Amino acid sequence: MHQKYTLTISDIEINVISDESPEAVEALVALVDRKMREISSKSRNCSKTEAAILCSLDYCSDKMRAQRKVKMLESKVANTETAMDELIEENETLKQEIATLKKQLESAEKLACGDEPKEPKAKSSGRKKISLI
């Protein structure tokens, strides 16, 4: 919702239209006014126009720095997501390997305990076999 505001920044009155809330506009005005007064106080020969331009340059510089940081963080997030996807895939592979190894272990344990069906014994001839060592 467009709202019209009359702002006073560094003793300069200006009319603007904004979608921002009155509180947000007031906070912005206070920030810009403080920055312009700071610039003006450091250089007595600085006009209000020059202070406004320097203030704009300073905020544009801050914005560009923030945009670079956002890009860098977005890149880190993308790299982290890729690494996470690879780890999830590796985890699934390892789960499958564990399941296979568990089945193999169970089979080996059954064989060792004699739980597996044995082959039928051949009929003996009645003689005892003696093994020689």
Contacts in CASP RR format, 6 or more apart in sequence:
PFRMAT RR
TARGET T0000
AUTHOR 0000-0000-0000
METHOD contacts of the structure
MODEL  1
MHQKYTLTISDIEINVISDESPEAVEALVALVDRKMREISSKSRNCSKTE
AAILCSLDYCSDKMRAQRKVKMLESKVANTETAMDELIEENETLKQEIAT
LKKQLESAEKLACGDEPKEPKAKSSGRKKISLI
1 19 0 8 1.000
2 17 0 8 1.000
2 18 0 8 1.000
2 19 0 8 1.000
3 17 0 8 1.000
3 18 0 8 1.000
3 19 0 8 1.000
3 20 0 8 1.000
3 22 0 8 1.000
4 15 0 8 1.000
4 16 0 8 1.000
4 17 0 8 1.000
5 15 0 8 1.000
5 16 0 8 1.000
5 17 0 8 1.000
5 18 0 8 1.000
5 22 0 8 1.000
5 25 0 8 1.000
6 13 0 8 1.000
6 14 0 8 1.000
6 15 0 8 1.000
7 13 0 8 1.000
7 14 0 8 1.000
7 15 0 8 1.000
7 16 0 8 1.000
7 25 0 8 1.000
7 29 0 8 1.000
8 14 0 8 1.000
8 29 0 8 1.000
8 33 0 8 1.000
9 29 0 8 1.000
9 32 0 8 1.000
9 33 0 8 1.000
9 36 0 8 1.000
10 33 0 8 1.000
10 36 0 8 1.000
10 37 0 8 1.000
10 40 0 8 1.000
10 48 0 8 1.000
10 51 0 8 1.000
10 52 0 8 1.000
11 48 0 8 1.000
12 48 0 8 1.000
16 25 0 8 1.000
18 25 0 8 1.000
20 28 0 8 1.000
32 55 0 8 1.000
35 55 0 8 1.000
35 58 0 8 1.000
35 59 0 8 1.000
36 48 0 8 1.000
36 51 0 8 1.000
36 52 0 8 1.000
36 55 0 8 1.000
39 46 0 8 1.000
39 51 0 8 1.000
39 54 0 8 1.000
39 55 0 8 1.000
39 58 0 8 1.000
40 46 0 8 1.000
40 48 0 8 1.000
40 51 0 8 1.000
46 54 0 8 1.000
110 116 0 8 1.000
END
